[in-house]
Amino acid sequence: MAKVLVVDDEPNIVLSLEFLMEQAGFEVVTAEDGEQALARVNDSQPDLLLLDISLPGISGFDVLERLRSEAATAQLPIIMLTAHGRDVEREKGIALGADDYITKPFSTQSLVEKVKALLIEEQP
């Protein structure tokens, strides 16, 4: 079973994403800020990350940058989630190495499809 790490500082979003991913057949781990996200990546080794940009402390962009700079997590599929749909932020996320970029509110079905597609790509 693939493991998805959900990182968001809004508890209701974490709950809904956790429920959505579990319904889609994934194991779910959660984190509420950037530092917790980095710790969870190291201790639970998720197969994919759903990462909010606006986090307390370390931003989602900073988490993305750190994960991409380490050999062990450089290839980890990461989907950025944000309430900010500006092109400049999307371009920054993609430039830093995000695999996809989804603006809130989003279609739950399309999110699940994107997660599944990225996980299939990652299989050897």
C-alpha positions as CSV (number, residue, x, y, z in Angstrom):
1,M,0.0,0.0,0.0
2,A,1.4,3.4,-1.0
3,K,2.0,5.9,1.7
4,V,1.0,9.6,1.3
5,L,2.2,12.4,3.5
6,V,-0.4,15.2,3.8
7,V,1.2,18.5,5.0
8,D,-1.2,21.4,5.8
9,D,-1.7,23.7,8.7
10,E,-5.5,23.8,8.4
11,P,-6.9,20.8,10.4
12,N,-10.1,20.6,8.3
13,I,-8.1,20.3,5.1
14,V,-5.8,17.7,6.6
15,L,-8.9,15.7,7.7
16,S,-10.5,15.8,4.3
17,L,-7.3,14.9,2.4
18,E,-6.6,12.1,4.9
19,F,-10.1,10.7,4.4
20,L,-9.9,11.1,0.6
21,M,-6.5,9.4,0.3
22,E,-7.6,6.5,2.6
23,Q,-10.8,6.0,0.6
24,A,-8.5,5.8,-2.5
25,G,-6.6,3.0,-0.8
26,F,-3.5,4.8,0.5
27,E,-1.9,4.8,3.9
28,V,-1.8,8.4,5.2
29,V,0.7,10.2,7.5
30,T,0.1,13.9,8.4
31,A,2.1,16.9,9.4
32,E,1.0,20.5,10.3
33,D,4.1,22.5,9.5
34,G,7.3,22.4,7.5
35,E,9.6,21.1,10.3
36,Q,7.1,18.3,11.1
37,A,6.9,17.4,7.4
38,L,10.7,17.0,7.1
39,A,10.7,14.8,10.2
40,R,7.9,12.7,8.8
41,V,9.6,12.2,5.5
42,N,12.7,10.8,7.4
43,D,10.8,8.6,9.8
44,S,7.9,7.3,7.7
45,Q,9.4,7.4,4.2
46,P,6.2,8.3,2.3
47,D,5.8,7.4,-1.4
48,L,4.3,10.8,-2.2
49,L,3.8,14.2,-0.6
50,L,0.8,16.6,-0.7
51,L,2.4,19.8,0.4
52,D,0.7,23.1,1.2
53,I,2.8,26.2,0.4
54,S,1.6,28.4,3.3
55,L,2.9,26.8,6.4
56,P,4.0,28.2,9.8
57,G,7.8,28.3,10.2
58,I,9.4,26.7,7.1
59,S,7.3,27.3,4.0
60,G,6.2,24.5,1.6
61,F,8.7,26.0,-1.0
62,D,11.5,25.6,1.6
63,V,10.5,22.0,2.4
64,L,10.4,21.2,-1.4
65,E,13.8,22.8,-1.9
66,R,15.3,20.8,1.0
67,L,13.8,17.5,-0.1
68,R,15.1,18.0,-3.7
69,S,18.6,18.8,-2.4
70,E,19.0,15.4,-0.7
71,A,19.7,12.3,-2.7
72,A,17.3,10.2,-0.6
73,T,14.3,12.4,-1.4
74,A,15.3,14.0,-4.7
75,Q,12.9,11.8,-6.6
76,L,10.0,11.8,-4.1
77,P,6.8,12.8,-5.9
78,I,5.5,16.1,-4.5
79,I,2.3,17.8,-5.3
80,M,2.1,21.4,-4.1
81,L,-1.3,22.5,-2.8
82,T,-2.1,26.2,-2.4
83,A,-4.9,28.7,-2.1
84,H,-2.7,31.0,-4.2
85,G,-3.3,30.4,-7.9
86,R,-0.9,33.0,-9.2
87,D,1.3,31.9,-12.2
88,V,4.5,33.2,-10.5
89,E,3.9,30.8,-7.5
90,R,3.1,27.9,-9.8
91,E,6.3,28.6,-11.8
92,K,8.3,28.8,-8.6
93,G,7.0,25.4,-7.4
94,I,7.6,23.7,-10.7
95,A,11.1,25.3,-11.0
96,L,12.0,24.0,-7.5
97,G,11.0,20.5,-8.6
98,A,7.4,20.0,-7.7
99,D,5.8,17.2,-9.8
100,D,2.4,19.0,-9.9
101,Y,0.7,22.1,-8.5
102,I,-2.9,22.2,-7.5
103,T,-4.9,25.2,-6.5
104,K,-7.5,25.1,-3.6
105,P,-10.4,24.4,-3.9
106,F,-9.7,21.4,-6.1
107,S,-11.6,18.5,-7.6
108,T,-11.1,15.6,-5.2
109,Q,-11.4,13.1,-8.1
110,S,-8.7,14.9,-10.2
111,L,-6.4,15.0,-7.1
112,V,-6.8,11.3,-6.6
113,E,-6.1,10.7,-10.3
114,K,-2.9,12.8,-10.2
115,V,-1.7,11.0,-7.0
116,K,-2.3,7.6,-8.6
117,A,-0.6,8.7,-11.9
118,L,2.5,9.9,-10.1
119,L,2.8,6.8,-8.0
120,I,2.5,4.6,-11.1
121,E,5.3,6.6,-12.7
122,E,7.5,5.9,-9.7
123,Q,7.3,2.2,-9.8
124,P,10.4,0.4,-11.1
